Amino acid sequence: MCSDIAISVSGIGKVFRIYDSQRSRLLQVFRKKQLYKEFPALQGVSFVIRKGETVGIVGRNGSGKSTLLQIICGTLTPSEGEVSIWGRVAALLELGAGFKPEFSGRENVYMNASVMGLSDMEITERFSAIEAFADIGEFIDQPVKLYSSGMLVRLAFAVAIHVDPQILIVDEALAVGDELFQRKCFAKIEEIKAQGATILFVSHASNTVLGLCDRAILLDGGRKLAEGHPKVVIAHYQRLLNAPAEKATQLREQILAGVVATDIESTPAAHGMLLASPAAEDSFDPHLVSQTVLSYEPRGAQITDPGLYNSQGQKVNCLKTGDTYSYRYRVHFERDANNVRFGMLLKTTTGVELGGATSAKQIANGIPTITCGSVLSVEYRFTCHLNEGVYFLNAGVSGDCGDGFQHLHRVLDALCFRVNPDNTGFGLGSVDFSCTPHWSLDE
């Protein structure tokens, strides 16, 4: 086996037995007749994760994500297939998994860390760091059955990251903590990643996967539908989430067959990072075209003609920091719609959402009624507070066409644009906060 592999998953399948009642479960012991239904939670899942990679697993609820992680960690036995692991594993799966409710937090730290391979002396040396990271105060010596869900995940995560894991596996547990603790956790994950550890985690937060992962895997119905660049996989995932029920099966098969795949890494043009040195003023570059456009299935409306315009009304896609622009698109209504709202969202090339706006924050404040056949022009004016780089814009319309309030149409990466270099500014990162440096000599 190649020495740079951390996790190898080969043909994993898992079938659960579903009984109608506890009585049927007991009777099955004495009868040859099958009294249960078989539910295939996983079917032939295979992939390899190399050492130092960070991989995210995404998918709808019930797609088999948690089952897969439990099999990888050894807490669940597969019905078929094989998993091989190379390296010390620290896992944070179900909330409180592995913790004894009657034991204190301190006792659980020693028990869990020892299971992960640390000696009592090593745990004692690291205990103060674990306690400080968890930040649960005097509750460290109270039974964990008294803990809130947030306190429990704080302590569990603190243990997992302080055992020097070569492989860290996390199952959406971080969603329980507050925002400050989540940021603290992700900062630690980034530190562990920088040290060369392998990280595998499940998350419903697309931005987290886009920001942290080298690759992503999409599961649906127990099958692996896609694997590859996080932006491509997240696009498949979001499209599947928003597909009408009658078209979801067809879309699922298309993703599995690679029919709707988009290789955004194949050319520089795919990210819109193109060619000649840009001009200082705004302009239009005909070669700067989004090649990752993803249009959801229309459900009563259709978005067309997205474009950016400067204050003189000229169409542009090379912008200047500090100037004002208009983002416009048209919406064709194919059905009567109520409580209609429009939206726009601005993202980085990796898919991280930077900001946007909606035409009404509350559903009740949307346009009361728009009749079938109407065409509306939508415009969002904004000042470009972005630093040099390439960015993407989304467009969306939502409303109720008689099937409940939902997205009527959405276009991801509808267009891309470049912000030209500004040699007069001091900005770093994506957003220009107009920071100016000042200094003086202390006497």
Backbone hydrogen bonds in HBPLUS format (Angstrom, degrees):
<---DONOR---> <-ACCEPTOR-->    atom                        ^
c    i                          cat <-CA-CA->   ^        H-A-AA   ^      H-
h    n   atom  resd res      DA  || num        DHA   H-A  angle D-A-AA Bond
n    s   type  num  typ     dist DA aas  dist angle  dist       angle   num
A0005-ILE N   A0002-CYS O   3.39 MM   3  5.94 159.3  2.44 120.3 120.0     1
A0051-LYS N   A0004-ASP O   2.74 MM  47  5.45 166.2  1.76 144.7 149.0     2
A0006-ALA N   A0049-ILE O   2.90 MM  43  5.82 160.6  1.94 148.3 154.8     3
A0086-TRP N   A0006-ALA O   2.90 MM  80  4.92 155.8  1.96 146.7 146.8     4
A0007-ILE N   A0049-ILE O   3.10 MM  42  5.09 167.4  2.12 145.6 148.0     5
A0049-ILE N   A0007-ILE O   2.86 MM  42  5.09 168.3  1.87 153.9 156.8     6
A0008-SER N   A0084-SER O   2.94 MM  76  5.11 160.2  1.98 151.4 154.4     7
A0084-SER N   A0008-SER O   2.91 MM  76  5.11 157.5  1.96 146.5 153.6     8
A0009-VAL N   A0047-PHE O   2.88 MM  38  5.26 171.9  1.89 176.7 174.4     9
A0047-PHE N   A0009-VAL O   2.90 MM  38  5.26 149.2  1.99 136.2 142.9    10
A0010-SER N   A0082-GLU O   2.91 MM  72  5.29 166.1  1.93 166.1 168.9    11
A0082-GLU N   A0010-SER O   2.97 MM  72  5.29 156.7  2.03 144.6 152.1    12
A0012-ILE N   A0045-VAL O   2.90 MM  33  4.90 155.2  1.96 142.7 134.4    13
A0045-VAL N   A0012-ILE O   2.96 MM  33  4.90 163.4  1.99 136.9 134.0    14
A0013-GLY N   A0080-GLU O   2.97 MM  67  4.98 156.3  2.02 132.6 129.7    15
A0079-SER N   A0013-GLY O   2.78 MM  66  5.52 138.8  1.95 142.5 152.5    16
A0080-GLU N   A0013-GLY O   3.15 MM  67  4.98 147.5  2.26 137.3 132.6    17
A0014-LYS N   A0042-LEU O   3.09 MM  28  4.93 155.4  2.16 118.3 120.4    18
A0041-ALA N   A0014-LYS O   2.77 MM  27  5.50 128.5  2.03 152.5 168.9    19
A0042-LEU N   A0014-LYS O   3.28 MM  28  4.93 156.0  2.34 133.0 134.9    20
A0016-PHE N   A0039-PHE O   2.86 MM  23  5.11 166.4  1.88 147.4 145.9    21
A0039-PHE N   A0016-PHE O   2.80 MM  23  5.11 166.3  1.82 156.2 160.1    22
A0018-ILE N   A0037-LYS O   2.75 MM  19  5.05 171.2  1.75 159.7 162.2    23
A0037-LYS N   A0018-ILE O   2.88 MM  19  5.05 165.6  1.90 143.2 146.2    24
A0025-ARG N   A0021-SER O   3.30 MM   4  6.64 151.8  2.38 140.8 148.1    25
A0026-LEU N   A0022-GLN O   3.10 MM   4  6.43 151.2  2.18 146.0 152.7    26
A0027-LEU N   A0023-ARG O   2.90 MM   4  6.16 160.6  1.94 153.5 159.3    27
A0028-GLN N   A0024-SER O   3.03 MM   4  6.11 140.1  2.20 143.6 152.5    28
A0029-VAL N   A0026-LEU O   3.24 MM   3  5.82 149.4  2.34 111.1 118.1    29
A0030-PHE N   A0027-LEU O   2.95 MM   3  5.51 143.0  2.09 113.7 123.3    30
A0031-ARG N   A0027-LEU O   3.16 MM   4  6.31 123.6  2.50 145.8 160.9    31
A0043-GLN N   A0222-GLY O   2.80 MM 179  5.51 153.5  1.87 146.6 138.1    32
A0053-GLU N   A0050-ARG O   3.11 MM   3  5.72 161.0  2.15 139.5 140.0    33
A0199-ILE N   A0053-GLU O   2.94 MM 146  6.41 161.8  1.97 151.1 157.1    34
A0214-ASP N   A0054-THR O   2.75 MM 160  5.44 160.0  1.79 149.5 154.8    35
A0215-ARG N   A0054-THR O   3.44 MM 161  6.82 158.9  2.49 150.7 154.3    36
A0055-VAL N   A0199-ILE O   2.82 MM 144  6.24 162.1  1.85 162.6 164.1    37
A0201-PHE N   A0055-VAL O   3.11 MM 146  6.65 157.7  2.16 158.0 164.8    38
A0056-GLY N   A0215-ARG O   3.18 MM 159  6.63 158.4  2.23 143.8 146.6    39
A0217-ILE N   A0056-GLY O   2.83 MM 161  6.28 150.1  1.92 158.8 167.7    40
A0057-ILE N   A0201-PHE O   2.83 MM 144  6.13 156.5  1.88 150.9 155.9    41
A0203-SER N   A0057-ILE O   3.39 MM 146  6.65 154.1  2.46 156.1 159.2    42
A0058-VAL N   A0217-ILE O   2.89 MM 159  6.23 165.9  1.91 168.3 173.1    43
A0219-LEU N   A0058-VAL O   2.98 MM 161  6.35 166.4  2.00 164.2 166.5    44
A0063-SER N   A0060-ARG O   3.12 MM   3  5.58 136.6  2.32 144.4 139.9    45
A0222-GLY N   A0063-SER O   2.97 MM 159  5.19 136.7  2.17 123.8 128.7    46
A0068-LEU N   A0064-GLY O   2.99 MM   4  6.09 155.1  2.05 147.5 153.8    47
A0069-LEU N   A0065-LYS O   3.08 MM   4  6.45 159.2  2.13 151.5 156.5    48
A0070-GLN N   A0066-SER O   2.96 MM   4  6.18 157.6  2.01 150.8 156.7    49
A0071-ILE N   A0067-THR O   3.07 MM   4  6.31 149.2  2.16 144.9 152.9    50
A0072-ILE N   A0068-LEU O   2.97 MM   4  6.28 158.5  2.02 150.7 156.8    51
A0073-CYS N   A0069-LEU O   2.92 MM   4  6.13 152.3  2.00 147.1 154.5    52
A0074-GLY N   A0070-GLN O   3.02 MM   4  6.09 116.2  2.44 131.3 146.3    53
A0075-THR N   A0070-GLN O   2.95 MM   5  5.24 135.4  2.15 157.2 158.4    54
A0074-GLY N   A0071-ILE O   3.13 MM   3  5.02 144.2  2.26  95.3 106.0    55
A0166-GLN N   A0088-ARG O   2.98 MM  78  5.13 144.4  2.11 133.5 144.8    56
A0167-ILE N   A0088-ARG O   2.90 MM  79  6.04 143.6  2.04 165.0 159.7    57
A0090-ALA N   A0167-ILE O   2.88 MM  77  6.28 158.3  1.93 166.0 172.9    58
A0169-ILE N   A0090-ALA O   2.89 MM  79  6.26 163.6  1.91 157.4 161.8    59
A0092-LEU N   A0169-ILE O   2.74 MM  77  6.15 155.1  1.80 159.7 168.5    60
A0171-ASP N   A0092-LEU O   2.85 MM  79  6.20 155.1  1.91 172.0 165.2    61
A0097-ALA N   A0094-GLU O   2.91 MM   3  5.22 166.5  1.93 134.6 132.6    62
A0099-PHE N   A0096-GLY O   3.02 MM   3  5.41 162.2  2.05 134.2 135.3    63
A0103-PHE N   A0100-LYS O   3.02 MM   3  5.41 143.8  2.15 112.9 123.5    64
A0145-LYS N   A0101-PRO O   3.08 MM  44  4.57 136.3  2.28 143.9 131.0    65
A0144-VAL N   A0103-PHE O   3.00 MM  41  6.41 154.7  2.07 166.9 158.9    66
A0108-ASN N   A0104-SER O   2.94 MM   4  6.19 155.6  2.00 149.8 156.9    67
A0105-GLY N   A0142-GLN O   3.17 MM  37  6.24 131.1  2.42 143.6 147.6    68
A0109-VAL N   A0105-GLY O   2.92 MM   4  6.17 145.0  2.05 146.2 155.7    69
A0106-ARG N   A0140-ILE O   2.74 MM  34  5.56 134.3  1.94 174.8 163.9    70
A0110-TYR N   A0106-ARG O   3.21 MM   4  6.60 162.1  2.25 152.6 155.0    71
A0111-MET N   A0107-GLU O   2.98 MM   4  6.21 159.4  2.02 146.6 152.9    72
A0112-ASN N   A0108-ASN O   2.85 MM   4  5.88 171.8  1.86 150.5 153.1    73
A0113-ALA N   A0109-VAL O   2.94 MM   4  5.91 164.7  1.96 150.1 155.2    74
A0114-SER N   A0110-TYR O   3.08 MM   4  6.01 149.1  2.18 137.5 145.3    75
A0115-VAL N   A0111-MET O   3.14 MM   4  6.38 148.8  2.24 141.2 149.4    76
A0116-MET N   A0112-ASN O   3.10 MM   4  6.41 142.5  2.24 142.7 152.8    77
A0118-LEU N   A0113-ALA O   3.08 MM   5  5.71 167.5  2.10 146.5 143.7    78
A0117-GLY N   A0114-SER O   3.02 MM   3  5.07 159.1  2.07 102.6 108.3    79
A0123-ILE N   A0119-SER O   2.94 MM   4  6.25 157.4  1.99 154.4 161.0    80
A0124-THR N   A0120-ASP O   2.94 MM   4  6.13 159.9  1.98 147.3 152.8    81
A0125-GLU N   A0121-MET O   3.02 MM   4  6.26 153.9  2.09 145.8 152.6    82
A0126-ARG N   A0122-GLU O   3.15 MM   4  6.37 138.6  2.33 139.3 149.6    83
A0126-ARG N   A0123-ILE O   3.08 MM   3  5.16 127.8  2.37  96.5 110.2    84
A0127-PHE N   A0123-ILE O   2.80 MM   4  5.73 115.5  2.22 145.2 162.4    85
A0127-PHE N   A0124-THR O   3.40 MM   3  5.09 150.1  2.50  92.5 100.9    86
A0129-ALA N   A0126-ARG O   3.09 MM   3  5.41 120.5  2.46 104.7 119.1    87
A0130-ILE N   A0126-ARG O   3.01 MM   4  6.30 156.2  2.06 155.5 163.1    88
A0131-GLU N   A0127-PHE O   2.80 MM   4  6.02 165.9  1.82 160.0 163.5    89
A0132-ALA N   A0128-SER O   2.94 MM   4  6.05 155.5  2.00 141.3 148.1    90
A0133-PHE N   A0129-ALA O   3.01 MM   4  6.13 157.4  2.06 143.9 149.7    91
A0134-ALA N   A0130-ILE O   2.99 MM   4  6.19 165.7  2.01 152.9 156.7    92
A0135-ASP N   A0131-GLU O   3.00 MM   4  6.09 155.7  2.06 144.8 151.6    93
A0139-PHE N   A0136-ILE O   3.30 MM   3  5.80 149.9  2.40 136.2 133.7    94
A0140-ILE N   A0137-GLY O   3.27 MM   3  6.26 169.2  2.28 125.8 127.3    95
A0141-ASP N   A0138-GLU O   3.31 MM   3  6.23 169.7  2.32 123.3 124.5    96
A0142-GLN N   A0139-PHE O   2.95 MM   3  4.88 167.1  1.97 111.6 112.6    97
A0146-LEU N   A0143-PRO O   3.04 MM   3  5.89 168.1  2.05 123.3 127.2    98
A0147-TYR N   A0144-VAL O   3.00 MM   3  5.07 162.7  2.04 106.7 112.2    99
A0152-LEU N   A0148-SER O   3.02 MM   4  6.25 157.4  2.08 152.0 158.4   100
A0153-VAL N   A0149-SER O   3.08 MM   4  6.30 161.6  2.11 148.7 152.4   101
A0154-ARG N   A0150-GLY O   3.05 MM   4  6.18 149.6  2.15 142.1 150.8   102
A0155-LEU N   A0151-MET O   3.12 MM   4  6.36 163.6  2.15 149.5 152.2   103
A0156-ALA N   A0152-LEU O   2.97 MM   4  6.18 165.0  2.00 150.5 155.3   104
A0157-PHE N   A0153-VAL O   2.93 MM   4  5.89 163.8  1.96 145.3 149.6   105
A0158-ALA N   A0154-ARG O   2.98 MM   4  6.08 155.1  2.04 143.1 150.7   106
A0159-VAL N   A0155-LEU O   3.06 MM   4  6.31 155.0  2.12 149.5 154.7   107
A0160-ALA N   A0156-ALA O   3.10 MM   4  6.32 166.9  2.12 147.2 150.7   108
A0161-ILE N   A0157-PHE O   3.07 MM   4  6.25 158.0  2.12 156.0 159.4   109
A0162-HIS N   A0159-VAL O   3.16 MM   3  5.40 149.0  2.26 106.2 115.4   110
A0198-THR N   A0166-GLN O   2.87 MM  32  6.11 175.3  1.87 150.8 149.8   111
A0168-LEU N   A0198-THR O   2.80 MM  30  6.25 160.0  1.84 162.2 167.7   112
A0200-LEU N   A0168-LEU O   2.87 MM  32  6.28 163.5  1.90 163.4 167.9   113
A0170-VAL N   A0200-LEU O   3.00 MM  30  6.51 151.7  2.08 147.6 156.7   114
A0202-VAL N   A0170-VAL O   2.92 MM  32  6.45 149.4  2.02 153.4 163.2   115
A0172-GLU N   A0202-VAL O   3.18 MM  30  5.41 135.0  2.39 141.2 139.1   116
A0175-ALA N   A0172-GLU O   3.26 MM   3  5.93 165.0  2.28 117.4 121.7   117
A0176-VAL N   A0173-ALA O   3.15 MM   3  6.00 170.9  2.16 123.4 126.2   118
A0182-GLN N   A0178-ASP O   2.87 MM   4  6.12 157.3  1.92 155.9 163.4   119
A0183-ARG N   A0179-GLU O   2.99 MM   4  6.23 160.0  2.03 148.2 152.7   120
A0184-LYS N   A0180-LEU O   3.03 MM   4  6.24 152.6  2.11 141.0 149.0   121
A0185-CYS N   A0181-PHE O   2.84 MM   4  6.12 151.7  1.92 149.9 157.6   122
A0186-PHE N   A0182-GLN O   2.90 MM   4  6.18 163.4  1.93 154.9 158.7   123
A0187-ALA N   A0183-ARG O   2.91 MM   4  6.06 149.9  2.00 144.8 153.1   124
A0188-LYS N   A0184-LYS O   3.12 MM   4  6.34 149.2  2.21 138.3 146.3   125
A0189-ILE N   A0185-CYS O   2.83 MM   4  6.17 151.2  1.91 148.3 157.3   126
A0190-GLU N   A0186-PHE O   2.89 MM   4  6.08 155.4  1.95 143.7 149.8   127
A0191-GLU N   A0187-ALA O   3.02 MM   4  6.28 144.2  2.16 136.7 146.6   128
A0192-ILE N   A0188-LYS O   2.85 MM   4  6.17 159.2  1.89 152.1 157.2   129
A0193-LYS N   A0189-ILE O   2.81 MM   4  6.00 155.6  1.87 148.6 156.0   130
A0194-ALA N   A0190-GLU O   2.95 MM   4  6.13 152.5  2.02 140.2 147.2   131
A0195-GLN N   A0191-GLU O   3.13 MM   4  6.41 132.1  2.37 138.9 151.2   132
A0195-GLN N   A0192-ILE O   3.15 MM   3  5.11 133.0  2.38  93.7 106.5   133
A0197-ALA N   A0192-ILE O   3.30 MM   5  5.89 164.0  2.33 153.6 149.4   134
A0196-GLY N   A0193-LYS O   2.97 MM   3  5.33 161.9  2.00 111.8 116.8   135
A0208-THR N   A0205-ALA O   3.08 MM   3  5.44 127.1  2.37 106.2 119.1   136
A0209-VAL N   A0205-ALA O   3.33 MM   4  6.74 158.3  2.38 153.2 158.5   137
A0210-LEU N   A0206-SER O   2.90 MM   4  6.15 163.8  1.93 155.9 160.9   138
A0211-GLY N   A0207-ASN O   2.82 MM   4  5.87 150.7  1.91 142.6 150.6   139
A0212-LEU N   A0208-THR O   2.97 MM   4  5.97 148.6  2.07 148.0 154.6   140
A0213-CYS N   A0209-VAL O   3.00 MM   4  5.32 156.8  2.06 138.5 145.1   141
A0216-ALA N   A0228-GLY O   2.89 MM  12  5.63 147.8  1.99 152.9 163.5   142
A0228-GLY N   A0216-ALA O   3.03 MM  12  5.63 157.4  2.09 155.9 162.7   143
A0218-LEU N   A0226-ALA O   2.87 MM   8  5.14 170.6  1.88 147.5 149.2   144
A0225-LEU N   A0218-LEU O   2.82 MM   7  5.58 150.0  1.91 153.8 163.1   145
A0220-ASP N   A0223-ARG O   2.95 MM   3  5.46 155.0  2.02 151.3 159.5   146
A0223-ARG N   A0220-ASP O   3.08 MM   3  5.46 168.2  2.09 116.3 119.4   147
A0232-VAL N   A0229-HIS O   3.05 MM   3  5.50 121.4  2.41 111.8 125.5   148
A0233-VAL N   A0229-HIS O   3.08 MM   4  6.34 168.2  2.09 162.2 165.8   149
A0234-ILE N   A0230-PRO O   2.84 MM   4  5.91 164.9  1.86 152.6 157.1   150
A0235-ALA N   A0231-LYS O   3.05 MM   4  6.09 149.8  2.15 135.6 143.9   151
A0236-HIS N   A0232-VAL O   3.04 MM   4  6.39 155.5  2.10 148.8 154.8   152
A0237-TYR N   A0233-VAL O   2.91 MM   4  6.18 160.0  1.95 149.6 155.6   153
A0238-GLN N   A0234-ILE O   2.85 MM   4  6.05 164.9  1.87 155.5 158.1   154
A0239-ARG N   A0235-ALA O   2.97 MM   4  6.07 155.4  2.03 144.4 151.8   155
A0240-LEU N   A0236-HIS O   2.91 MM   4  6.10 153.9  1.97 148.6 155.7   156
A0241-LEU N   A0237-TYR O   2.94 MM   4  6.19 152.9  2.02 146.5 154.2   157
A0242-ASN N   A0238-GLN O   3.14 MM   4  6.31 146.1  2.26 142.0 149.6   158
A0243-ALA N   A0240-LEU O   3.37 MM   3  5.17 163.1  2.40  98.9 103.9   159
A0247-LYS N   A0244-PRO O   2.91 MM   3  5.46 153.2  1.98 117.3 125.9   160
A0248-ALA N   A0244-PRO O   3.03 MM   4  6.08 119.7  2.41 150.0 165.9   161
A0251-LEU N   A0247-LYS O   3.03 MM   4  6.23 162.2  2.06 150.8 156.1   162
A0252-ARG N   A0248-ALA O   2.84 MM   4  5.98 155.6  1.90 149.1 156.1   163
A0253-GLU N   A0249-THR O   3.10 MM   4  6.36 157.5  2.15 148.1 152.9   164
A0254-GLN N   A0250-GLN O   2.99 MM   4  6.24 149.6  2.08 145.4 154.4   165
A0255-ILE N   A0251-LEU O   2.92 MM   4  6.18 158.7  1.96 154.4 159.1   166
A0256-LEU N   A0252-ARG O   3.02 MM   4  6.20 161.7  2.05 145.8 151.3   167
A0257-ALA N   A0253-GLU O   2.93 MM   4  6.07 146.7  2.05 140.5 149.2   168
A0258-GLY N   A0254-GLN O   2.97 MM   4  6.03 111.7  2.45 133.1 149.5   169
A0259-VAL N   A0254-GLN O   2.81 MM   5  5.00 140.2  1.97 155.2 154.1   170
A0258-GLY N   A0255-ILE O   3.04 MM   3  4.98 147.8  2.14  97.9 108.0   171
A0261-ALA N   A0258-GLY O   3.39 MM   3  5.02 165.5  2.42  97.7 100.0   172
A0266-SER N   A0263-ASP O   3.42 MM   3  5.70 168.3  2.43 109.0 112.4   173
A0270-ALA N   A0267-THR O   3.07 MM   3  5.49 147.5  2.17 109.1 117.8   174
A0271-HIS N   A0268-PRO O   3.17 MM   3  5.81 144.5  2.30 114.6 121.8   175
A0273-MET N   A0268-PRO O   3.19 MM   5  5.45 141.0  2.35 155.4 144.5   176
A0272-GLY N   A0269-ALA O   2.85 MM   3  4.57 141.9  1.99  94.0 106.4   177
A0283-SER N   A0318-CYS O   2.96 MM  35  5.10 141.2  2.11 131.9 143.1   178
A0317-ASN N   A0283-SER O   2.97 MM  34  6.35 164.0  1.99 148.6 147.3   179
A0318-CYS N   A0283-SER O   2.93 MM  35  5.10 143.7  2.07 163.4 155.8   180
A0288-LEU N   A0285-ASP O   3.07 MM   3  5.51 160.6  2.11 115.5 121.6   181
A0289-VAL N   A0287-HIS O   3.06 MM   2  5.74 121.6  2.42 109.2  93.1   182
A0294-LEU N   A0412-LEU O   3.02 MM 118  5.00 163.0  2.05 139.2 142.0   183
A0412-LEU N   A0294-LEU O   2.81 MM 118  5.00 164.4  1.84 152.8 149.3   184
A0296-TYR N   A0410-ARG O   2.89 MM 114  5.42 176.0  1.89 171.6 172.6   185
A0299-ARG N   A0408-LEU O   2.68 MM 109  4.60 160.1  1.72 149.2 148.7   186
A0334-GLU N   A0300-GLY O   2.82 MM  34  4.91 149.7  1.91 123.3 131.4   187
A0302-GLN N   A0332-HIS O   2.83 MM  30  5.14 143.6  1.96 138.4 150.3   188
A0332-HIS N   A0302-GLN O   2.82 MM  30  5.14 166.7  1.84 152.0 152.7   189
A0304-THR N   A0330-ARG O   2.89 MM  26  5.27 158.7  1.93 145.6 150.8   190
A0330-ARG N   A0304-THR O   2.92 MM  26  5.27 175.1  1.92 158.1 158.5   191
A0307-GLY N   A0328-ARG O   2.81 MM  21  5.35 143.9  1.94 154.2 161.2   192
A0328-ARG N   A0307-GLY O   2.85 MM  21  5.35 170.2  1.86 163.3 166.1   193
A0316-VAL N   A0308-LEU O   2.89 MM   8  5.61 159.9  1.93 134.9 141.4   194
A0309-TYR N   A0326-SER O   2.85 MM  17  5.11 149.0  1.95 144.1 153.8   195
A0326-SER N   A0309-TYR O   2.81 MM  17  5.11 158.9  1.85 150.0 156.3   196
A0310-ASN N   A0314-GLN O   2.88 MM   4  5.49 153.6  1.95 149.4 155.0   197
A0313-GLY N   A0310-ASN O   2.92 MM   3  5.32 161.7  1.95 117.8 121.4   198
A0418-ARG N   A0317-ASN O   2.77 MM 101  6.19 161.2  1.80 161.6 164.0   199
A0319-LEU N   A0418-ARG O   2.71 MM  99  6.13 157.2  1.76 164.2 166.4   200
A0420-ASN N   A0319-LEU O   2.88 MM 101  5.98 169.4  1.89 164.4 163.4   201
A0323-ASP N   A0320-LYS O   3.17 MM   3  5.83 168.4  2.18 138.6 141.1   202
A0322-GLY N   A0384-CYS O   2.78 MM  62  5.24 169.4  1.79 150.3 153.9   203
A0384-CYS N   A0323-ASP O   2.88 MM  61  5.73 170.3  1.89 170.9 168.2   204
A0325-TYR N   A0382-PHE O   2.83 MM  57  5.56 167.2  1.85 165.0 167.0   205
A0382-PHE N   A0325-TYR O   2.90 MM  57  5.56 160.1  1.94 156.9 163.1   206
A0327-TYR N   A0380-TYR O   2.76 MM  53  5.09 168.6  1.77 149.5 152.4   207
A0380-TYR N   A0327-TYR O   2.84 MM  53  5.09 155.2  1.90 143.3 151.8   208
A0329-TYR N   A0378-VAL O   3.05 MM  49  5.39 151.7  2.13 143.1 149.9   209
A0378-VAL N   A0329-TYR O   2.78 MM  49  5.39 174.8  1.78 175.6 176.7   210
A0331-VAL N   A0376-LEU O   2.81 MM  45  5.24 155.1  1.87 152.8 160.7   211
A0376-LEU N   A0331-VAL O   2.95 MM  45  5.24 158.3  2.00 147.7 150.3   212
A0333-PHE N   A0374-SER O   2.91 MM  41  5.44 176.4  1.91 172.2 172.3   213
A0373-GLY N   A0333-PHE O   2.76 MM  40  5.40 166.0  1.78 146.5 150.3   214
A0337-ALA N   A0370-ILE O   2.86 MM  33  5.28 161.6  1.90 155.7 161.7   215
A0370-ILE N   A0337-ALA O   2.81 MM  33  5.28 153.0  1.88 158.2 164.8   216
A0338-ASN N   A0400-ASP O   2.88 MM  62  5.03 155.2  1.94 130.9 138.6   217
A0400-ASP N   A0338-ASN O   2.95 MM  62  5.03 155.3  2.01 143.8 149.7   218
A0339-ASN N   A0368-PRO O   3.09 MM  29  4.65 146.1  2.21 107.2 113.1   219
A0340-VAL N   A0367-ILE O   2.90 MM  27  4.86 148.7  1.99 140.0 135.9   220
A0367-ILE N   A0340-VAL O   2.87 MM  27  4.86 153.1  1.95 142.7 137.6   221
A0341-ARG N   A0398-SER O   2.90 MM  57  5.32 160.2  1.94 146.0 150.7   222
A0398-SER N   A0341-ARG O   2.88 MM  57  5.32 162.7  1.91 153.7 158.3   223
A0359-SER N   A0342-PHE O   2.85 MM  17  5.25 150.1  1.94 149.8 150.1   224
A0343-GLY N   A0396-GLY O   2.92 MM  53  4.96 142.8  2.06 142.7 138.1   225
A0396-GLY N   A0343-GLY O   3.07 MM  53  4.96 143.5  2.21 142.6 136.6   226
A0344-MET N   A0357-ALA O   2.97 MM  13  5.56 153.1  2.05 161.4 165.2   227
A0357-ALA N   A0344-MET O   3.00 MM  13  5.56 152.3  2.08 142.0 148.4   228
A0394-ASN N   A0345-LEU O   2.79 MM  49  5.03 154.3  1.86 148.8 156.8   229
A0346-LEU N   A0355-GLY O   2.72 MM   9  5.49 168.7  1.74 173.4 175.5   230
A0354-LEU N   A0346-LEU O   2.84 MM   8  5.67 166.1  1.86 154.2 158.6   231
A0347-LYS N   A0392-PHE O   2.86 MM  45  5.15 162.5  1.89 146.9 151.9   232
A0392-PHE N   A0347-LYS O   2.92 MM  45  5.15 164.6  1.94 143.9 147.7   233
A0348-THR N   A0352-VAL O   2.95 MM   4  5.31 150.5  2.04 140.0 148.9   234
A0351-GLY N   A0348-THR O   3.01 MM   3  5.17 159.5  2.05 106.9 113.1   235
A0365-ASN N   A0362-GLN O   2.95 MM   3  5.29 149.5  2.04 107.9 117.6   236
A0366-GLY N   A0363-ILE O   3.06 MM   3  5.48 166.3  2.08 117.8 119.9   237
A0374-SER N   A0371-THR O   3.16 MM   3  5.89 156.7  2.22 140.6 142.2   238
A0432-ASP N   A0385-HIS O   2.66 MM  47  4.95 170.7  1.67 129.9 132.8   239
A0387-ASN N   A0430-SER O   2.76 MM  43  5.24 164.7  1.78 140.0 143.4   240
A0389-GLY N   A0419-VAL O   3.24 MM  30  5.34 152.4  2.32 132.7 136.0   241
A0419-VAL N   A0389-GLY O   2.77 MM  30  5.34 163.9  1.80 162.3 168.0   242
A0391-TYR N   A0417-PHE O   2.86 MM  26  5.51 164.0  1.89 163.0 168.5   243
A0417-PHE N   A0391-TYR O   2.92 MM  26  5.51 155.0  1.98 148.1 154.6   244
A0393-LEU N   A0415-LEU O   2.95 MM  22  5.60 155.0  2.02 164.9 169.9   245
A0414-ALA N   A0393-LEU O   2.79 MM  21  5.78 121.8  2.13 148.1 163.6   246
A0395-ALA N   A0411-VAL O   3.01 MM  16  5.27 152.3  2.09 144.6 152.7   247
A0411-VAL N   A0395-ALA O   2.85 MM  16  5.27 168.3  1.86 159.1 161.3   248
A0397-VAL N   A0409-HIS O   2.97 MM  12  5.52 155.2  2.03 168.5 165.4   249
A0408-LEU N   A0397-VAL O   2.81 MM  11  5.65 150.7  1.89 136.0 145.5   250
A0409-HIS N   A0397-VAL O   3.23 MM  12  5.52 154.7  2.30 152.0 148.6   251
A0399-GLY N   A0406-GLN O   2.99 MM   7  5.69 156.0  2.05 159.1 162.5   252
A0406-GLN N   A0399-GLY O   3.00 MM   7  5.69 155.9  2.06 142.8 145.9   253
A0425-GLY N   A0422-ASP O   3.31 MM   3  5.83 163.1  2.34 113.7 118.2   254
